[in-house]
């Protein structure tokens, strides 16, 4: 009798409340949600705006490249543009569209 009572008391003490699996993962889920709204979503929006700008490029637009080159578009091909740089009309460069960081506002 004493032995069974002692055994049941030990069983009660060792079997504490089980943690809810959702409460264990809640901090990880919270960090993921915060990172989504602070990092990934703004980057997606920025990337979409740049792609729209690149799709709308036309001859005569003044653009800036990632490398800091500023020029006027003299021609447009499928994946690159021909930039007229400097004062001389003969100075032209072929630049990939992906290297254009945006329109130059002056």
N, C-alpha and C positions, 0 to 999 in steps of 0.2 A: 504494500500500500504506500509506504513512504517512498519507496523506489519509483513507483509510477507517478506520484505527485512531483517528485524531484525531476523526473524525466520530462513531464509536461511543462514544468516551469522553465527548464532550460530550452525547450522547443519554442516557447513563447518569446523568450529573450533573444534568441538567435534569429528568429524569423521576423525582422523588422518590416516596415512598410516598403513595398516595392516602388521604385521610381517610375513615373510615367515616361515612356520613350519619347514622347513629344517634348516634354520639359527638358530632357537631356539634349535634344538637338535644337532647341529654341535659340540659344546664342549663335549657333552656326547659321541658322536661317536668317536671323536678324542681321548678322554681318553681311550675308549675301545680298539681302534686300537693300541695305545701305550702300554697298558697293555698286549695285545696279543703278540706283538713282543718282549717285554722285560721280561715277566714273563711266560706266558703259553706255548709258542712255545719252549723255551729252556728246560722247564721241560719235555715236551713231548719227545723231542729229547733225553734227558738224561735217561728218563724212558725206551725208546725203546732200547738204547744202553745197559742198565743194563739187560733187558730181554734177549737180544741176548747173553750176557755174561753168564747168568744163563742157557740158553738153550744149550750152548756149553761147559758146565763144563764136565770134565772127571776125571777119577781116577788119582791121582798123582798131580793134580793142587793144588797150595798153595793159599788159600783164606783168606779173612778177613771178619769178621762178623760185624754187626752194633754195637754190644756190645764190639768190640775191640779184640775178640778172633781170633788168627791166627792159622791156622792148615792146614794139608794136607788131601785132600779127599781120604778116604779109601773105600768108597762105595757110590753109588748113587741110590736113590729110586725115586719114582714119585714126591713127594713133599718135601722130605728132603734128606740131605746128612749125611754120617757118617764121622766125622772129626777125624783125629789122631792128638792129641795135645801133646806138650812136647817131651822129649827125649825118654820116655818109649813107646814102641809099644802097650802096653796094655791100654793106656789112650785114650779112644775114646768117642766122644760125638755125639749125634744126633742133627742136627741143621736144621731148616726149610730153604728151598731155599730162601724164601723171606727175611730171616735174613742175607743173604750174601750181603755185600756191594760191593764186587768186587774181582778181582784177586790181589794177593799180588805180587808186583814186587820187587825182591831182586837181 
